[in-house]
Amino acid sequence: MSAPTVQAPPPAAVAPEELALRPSWKTPIAFAVLALVALVAFGILGESGQTSTFGISTGSDAWQIDPLALSSQPVALGLSLVCVVIAAYSAWLVRESQAVPVWLTVLFAIAFVLAFLVWAVAGEQISFTSLLQGALALSVPLVFGALSGVLCERAGVINIAIEGQLLAGAFLSAVVATLTGNLYVGLIAAIVAGLMVAFVLAVFAITYIVNQIIVGVVLNVLVIGVTNFLYGQLLAPEAATWNSPGTLPRVEIPLLNEIPVIGPVLFEQTIVVYAMYVTVILVHIALFRTRWGLRVRAVGEHPKAADTLGIRVNSVRFRNVLLGGAVAGLGGAFFTLGNVGAFSREMSAGQGFIALAAMIFGRWSPLGALGAALLFGFANNLQSVLGIIGTPIPSEFMLMLPYILTIFAVAGLVGRVRAPAADGEPYVKS
Amino acid sequence: MTDTQPPAAAPEPAAPEEQRPKAPADESFGQRFMRELTSGSILVTILSVVLALFIGAILIAASDPEVQDRARYFLSRPGDTFSAAWDSVSSAYSALFTGSIIDIDEYTVGRALRPLAETATNAAPLIAAGLGVALAFRAGLFNIGAEGQIILGAILAGYVGFGLHLPTGLHLIVGVLAGIVGGAVWGGIVGLLKARTGAHEVIVTIMLNYVARFLIAYLLTTAAFQRPGASNPVSPIVDESAQLTRFFDDSRLHLGFVLVILAAFGVWWLLERSTLGFEFRAVGANPNAARTAGMSVSRTYIWVMLLAGGLAGLAGVMQVLGTERYLTAGISAGIGFDAITVALLGRASPWGTVAAGLLFGALRAGGVPMQAGTGTPIDIILVIQSLIVLFIAAPPLVRAIFRVPVRSAGQPVAGLQRGWGA
């Protein structure tokens, strides 16, 4: 075929600035800016004389903990001073030509978020447990989507179709679960839907060597179009026959669910959430601890070398794209069967793109993607909880916050992330 | 066997080169058109559109309740099913055609051609935003942020339109420039962050889309932006002096269409004739080589995103000063996302983007009367659009389906051969 099988240019050499081992000043500068914001806005300008109350325990816990009442301004001031100290320490580290460790960033993020929480909740009460529960619920599709991205891109295929895979999973799971009357058949249908979208992606991207970004973008539009069309023609007029699957029951894991805070958050969930825990661990172990994972990463980093060693590059890629599609499809089922109980138009609402961002943010690793997805879920839930109790700033700005913080994080903390070297480049055997 | 195979296979890749008809110097426009039509990408494009419409037709027919009723006795009277399917598909597609090209049932020429004007009206912002996405592609950047850039352009242009009261002539110019600046700033942030910190443009543009969406939602609740007396979040109507002039009385087609053709010419000139455009293409082809050749990759990223954002901002200008004439939270109307497909379909070239924008504009224009007239959901348009792009992107597949012999190679989208890039 003389069609667009143009061999992509060889993998870009590492840019000079990435070779430099000197840690950059970006992290301390980002820390300093954020710490200053915390100190001024949450500490010094915070209302004095208010208390912020956090509920810790729920009724089912084995031992009860009293709600935590904190004096708002002094606590916020203290936490923001912690931020300032961390910023100063990171600046000292960089001056001494040492890298800023990851745990310091995590510590900074926790102190900053807590300072913000204490300030925003001043004079009110929120339940810490339900805050985390909601955060986990909002993260589930993101985690599945980001894992799908990791599986595809580690093998060298860019998956922008995560959004489409989530949406297809949500749609087919709702329809099949309603038609069969069995929610678990619906879950299988979600996996099948994700597989179908992934199959089209794989055929076009690997077999026909169409640019992977093009296929991904177009598949998203195609899935939105097909599901919207069928929703308008069938699901909306006859919801009883097509679109009333109901929701999966919550399964409590005995003993574990009685641990305060962690128990109700992690162990009173639907089967989809438990599947998520298992998938994250499996993908992590499979990618970094097995022969299969080594081959996948070899294909994603240097397909020619992998081919020389007898690995069939394109079939590894094909399988991984299908696997990723199955994972994202299952995540899509969470929208319908795990949460709402019915399909609605474009219900994935851009979550696939956020999952993509989470994957990049998590540096193409399953655990990093999990962390980033949880962060997005937490920020998203925080704004909706705070929207209910009312905050000193307009709700639209609260809604913007997770996205602005992401930009800050990507620009200041993550910086030049490195994709798998052969990501997005078709492999044509020469 | 193994010895004879290489010589047998070797001539194959060279064959298309030999078969491709040489372009005679004295051929007329018509001859050249026919040569390109039969030998290459134009044929694939037409076949792709046909194939997409065919799959769309299957979807329309299969989901029609009447067709489903007839299909119950398909084995005894198959003709009934096919006639019902034909009715359902032909009524939807003819409504699409009369809504976007020409309405032959109208009495005057002006009214009959009104759908064509509506197509151009819909196409104008799609082309402008598509040019923005295409320009970024050429420098190797994936600009998903046209949606946010359109919103920012619309906010600034709209505010100039109803907030400032300037003399006629000046008002329109200031409004258009403000919109372009708004989009350019929103795009420029992306370029600046990419150049200075290496922040990935895909993440930053996605996030800025959300920020822009919430920003306009907030602004429409403030006294400066909300229409006095209105309960829903809409802005006042822009002053007459700031509106893009409409050409005909009974059509929304406005001056913006002329602006967008000028913009396409500008982008063509920039890419093909200017030093800056050459640097864009060089960075898009290989940033390391461009850096070695002495070009500043960082500067290129900032410039290309400023210009791409400005073009998307122009789309926002057209929405608020031309088509809608007031701001709503939905002013971008998904144009920013369609612009990505438009740019891809146009293979990231300026005139290709114009053609793709016109096609998508026609589908948008025809979709509304189709849904109103026949009840076929407008979302079928999305299906058809995405299938067209998918098929055009894979010429071997289309050739295999229609058994078209390979004569010329399709060109890959420039600047997009690489993956996530540097």
Chai-1 contact restraints between the chains, C-beta under 6 A:
chainA,res_idxA,chainB,res_idxB,connection_type,confidence,min_distance_angstrom,max_distance_angstrom,comment,restraint_id
A,M1,B,P396,contact,1.0,0.0,6.0,A-B,restraint_1
A,S2,B,P16,contact,1.0,0.0,6.0,A-B,restraint_2
A,S2,B,A409,contact,1.0,0.0,6.0,A-B,restraint_3
A,A3,B,P395,contact,1.0,0.0,6.0,A-B,restraint_4
A,A3,B,P396,contact,1.0,0.0,6.0,A-B,restraint_5
A,A3,B,A409,contact,1.0,0.0,6.0,A-B,restraint_6
A,A3,B,G410,contact,1.0,0.0,6.0,A-B,restraint_7
A,P4,B,G410,contact,1.0,0.0,6.0,A-B,restraint_8
A,P4,B,P412,contact,1.0,0.0,6.0,A-B,restraint_9
A,V6,B,P412,contact,1.0,0.0,6.0,A-B,restraint_10
A,A8,B,Q417,contact,1.0,0.0,6.0,A-B,restraint_11
A,P9,B,N286,contact,1.0,0.0,6.0,A-B,restraint_12
A,A12,B,N288,contact,1.0,0.0,6.0,A-B,restraint_13
A,A12,B,A422,contact,1.0,0.0,6.0,A-B,restraint_14
A,A13,B,N288,contact,1.0,0.0,6.0,A-B,restraint_15
A,K26,B,T197,contact,1.0,0.0,6.0,A-B,restraint_16
A,I158,B,G419,contact,1.0,0.0,6.0,A-B,restraint_17
A,F204,B,A394,contact,1.0,0.0,6.0,A-B,restraint_18
A,Y208,B,A394,contact,1.0,0.0,6.0,A-B,restraint_19
A,Y208,B,P396,contact,1.0,0.0,6.0,A-B,restraint_20
A,Y208,B,L397,contact,1.0,0.0,6.0,A-B,restraint_21
A,V210,B,A393,contact,1.0,0.0,6.0,A-B,restraint_22
A,V210,B,A394,contact,1.0,0.0,6.0,A-B,restraint_23
A,N211,B,L416,contact,1.0,0.0,6.0,A-B,restraint_24
A,I214,B,L344,contact,1.0,0.0,6.0,A-B,restraint_25
A,I214,B,A393,contact,1.0,0.0,6.0,A-B,restraint_26
A,V217,B,I340,contact,1.0,0.0,6.0,A-B,restraint_27
A,V218,B,S386,contact,1.0,0.0,6.0,A-B,restraint_28
A,V218,B,V389,contact,1.0,0.0,6.0,A-B,restraint_29
A,V218,B,L390,contact,1.0,0.0,6.0,A-B,restraint_30
A,V221,B,L382,contact,1.0,0.0,6.0,A-B,restraint_31
A,V221,B,S386,contact,1.0,0.0,6.0,A-B,restraint_32
A,L222,B,S386,contact,1.0,0.0,6.0,A-B,restraint_33
A,I224,B,L382,contact,1.0,0.0,6.0,A-B,restraint_34
A,G225,B,D379,contact,1.0,0.0,6.0,A-B,restraint_35
A,G225,B,L382,contact,1.0,0.0,6.0,A-B,restraint_36
A,G225,B,V383,contact,1.0,0.0,6.0,A-B,restraint_37
A,V226,B,V383,contact,1.0,0.0,6.0,A-B,restraint_38
A,N228,B,D379,contact,1.0,0.0,6.0,A-B,restraint_39
A,F229,B,P377,contact,1.0,0.0,6.0,A-B,restraint_40
A,F229,B,D379,contact,1.0,0.0,6.0,A-B,restraint_41
A,F229,B,I380,contact,1.0,0.0,6.0,A-B,restraint_42
A,G232,B,P377,contact,1.0,0.0,6.0,A-B,restraint_43
A,Q233,B,S63,contact,1.0,0.0,6.0,A-B,restraint_44
A,F353,B,I206,contact,1.0,0.0,6.0,A-B,restraint_45
A,A357,B,I203,contact,1.0,0.0,6.0,A-B,restraint_46
A,A357,B,I206,contact,1.0,0.0,6.0,A-B,restraint_47
A,I360,B,H200,contact,1.0,0.0,6.0,A-B,restraint_48
A,I360,B,I203,contact,1.0,0.0,6.0,A-B,restraint_49
A,P394,B,Y218,contact,1.0,0.0,6.0,A-B,restraint_50
A,E396,B,F214,contact,1.0,0.0,6.0,A-B,restraint_51
A,E396,B,A217,contact,1.0,0.0,6.0,A-B,restraint_52
A,E396,B,Y218,contact,1.0,0.0,6.0,A-B,restraint_53
A,L399,B,F214,contact,1.0,0.0,6.0,A-B,restraint_54
A,M400,B,V211,contact,1.0,0.0,6.0,A-B,restraint_55
A,M400,B,F214,contact,1.0,0.0,6.0,A-B,restraint_56
A,Y403,B,M207,contact,1.0,0.0,6.0,A-B,restraint_57
A,Y403,B,Y210,contact,1.0,0.0,6.0,A-B,restraint_58
A,Y403,B,V211,contact,1.0,0.0,6.0,A-B,restraint_59
A,T406,B,M207,contact,1.0,0.0,6.0,A-B,restraint_60
A,I407,B,V204,contact,1.0,0.0,6.0,A-B,restraint_61
A,I407,B,M207,contact,1.0,0.0,6.0,A-B,restraint_62
A,V410,B,A199,contact,1.0,0.0,6.0,A-B,restraint_63
A,V410,B,I203,contact,1.0,0.0,6.0,A-B,restraint_64
A,A411,B,L193,contact,1.0,0.0,6.0,A-B,restraint_65
A,A411,B,T197,contact,1.0,0.0,6.0,A-B,restraint_66
A,A411,B,A199,contact,1.0,0.0,6.0,A-B,restraint_67
A,G415,B,T197,contact,1.0,0.0,6.0,A-B,restraint_68
A,G415,B,G198,contact,1.0,0.0,6.0,A-B,restraint_69
A,R416,B,G198,contact,1.0,0.0,6.0,A-B,restraint_70
A,A419,B,W420,contact,1.0,0.0,6.0,A-B,restraint_71
A,D423,B,G419,contact,1.0,0.0,6.0,A-B,restraint_72
A,D423,B,W420,contact,1.0,0.0,6.0,A-B,restraint_73
A,G424,B,G419,contact,1.0,0.0,6.0,A-B,restraint_74
A,G424,B,W420,contact,1.0,0.0,6.0,A-B,restraint_75
A,E425,B,G419,contact,1.0,0.0,6.0,A-B,restraint_76
